[in-house]
Amino acid sequence: MPMNDAELTDAVLEMRDALHSLTAGCGELAGAIETQTKLLVEIREAVTAEPQGESPIVTLLKRMVDLGEANAAALARIEQAMAR
């Protein structure tokens, strides 16, 4: 059955909103991946450096866990947008 103008408009607006959500989520994930990459470099440097006082490893790993949780939240938002 063909859609009328109002139904078609609603469907296009829903697709636009889902696309905006997906784009925002992908942007968040790209930023998080960039940050995680930088953290991994810092972790590698901290692990291979000569010990000089307290190691920054614990703080860096906690930041990595926080980013992992943020990634999970972004993926959940993307999943919700796709489910519409």
N, C-alpha and C positions, 0 to 999 in steps of 0.2 A: 504494500500500500504506500503510495507516494506521501511525502511529508508536505504539510502546508508551510507557508512562509514563517509563521511563528515557531513551529517545531524545528524548522531548519535553522532559524536564527538561534534558538536555544541550544541546539546541538553544536553549532559553530562556536558559540560563546563558551560552552562547556569544554570543547576541545582547546580553545584558546587559553582558558584558565589552567587546564591540565598541562599544557605546553609551558606556560609561565612557571608553574610549580616544578616541572621537570628541569627547566633551565636553571632555576634558582638552586635546586638541589644539586645539580651537576656542578654548578659554580662553587657551591659549598664544599663538595667532595674534592674538586680540583685544588682548592685552597688548602684543604686538610692534607691532601697527599703531598703538596709542596712543603707544608710545615713538617709533616712526618719525615720527609726526605732530609730536611735540614736537621731534624732531631737525630735521625739515624747517623748522620755524619758526625754530629757532636758526640753521640754515644760511642761511636767507633774511635774518635779521637781521645775520649776520656778513658776508654778501656786500654788503649795502647800507649797512653802517656805514662811517664814516670810519676809515681805517687808524690804529690806535694800537698799535704793536708787532706782535708775531707774530699772524698770523691763526689763528683756531681752526678754520678750514675743514678742514684735513687730519685733525685729530682727530675732528671731527664726521662726516666722510665715512667714516673707518675704522669708527666706531661703527655707521654705517648699513650698511656691508658686513657687519659681524658680525651685525647683526639680520637681514639678508637670509639669511645662512647658517643662523641659528636658525629662521627661517621655513621654509626648505627642509627642515630636519630634522623640524619639526613636521608639515609636509605629508607627509613620508615615513612618519611614524608613523600618520597618519590613513589613508594609502593601505594600509599593512599591515593596519590594523584592518578596513578595508573588504574586503580580499581574503580574509579568513577565511571 
